[in-house]
């Protein structure tokens, strides 16, 4: 429907109130379809949880990998992380507050007790940056139920 509007000469804007559109969401399909139809797309960059968390983390910023959301199922998550175990670049992932502790436990099991930054609710009233080890993060978030958007920045 949106492509039809664009083909008919109408302007369309893709806007979100939660992060940067197309980063770890299915909106890329709209841009891909527009490109395939020869429709011009114009990005207007704005705030991004990925880069905001990275620059505030205190972890190396010169080389990093964004890995999207970790798989929800434990076995798939552990398999995914095992493939990244020897990665030397800083890793960045999004996570839901409900799955944060599960992911942290998988991280410590696969990666060991690395340095991590957990950025939560960035630029909002309840903004929090937890910096420390994965074990310390498990202790902290076991006592303090996280809410809102969560970005993990994982050191090598």
Secondary structure, 3 states (H helix, E strand, C coil): CHHHHHHCCCCCCCCCCCCCCCCCCCCHHHHHHHHHCCCCCCCCCCCCHHHHHHHHHCCCCCCEEEEEECCCCHHHHHHHHHHHCCCCCEEEEEECCCCHHHHHHHHHHHHCCCEEEEEECCCCCCCEEEEEEHHHHHHHHHHCCCCCCEEEEECC
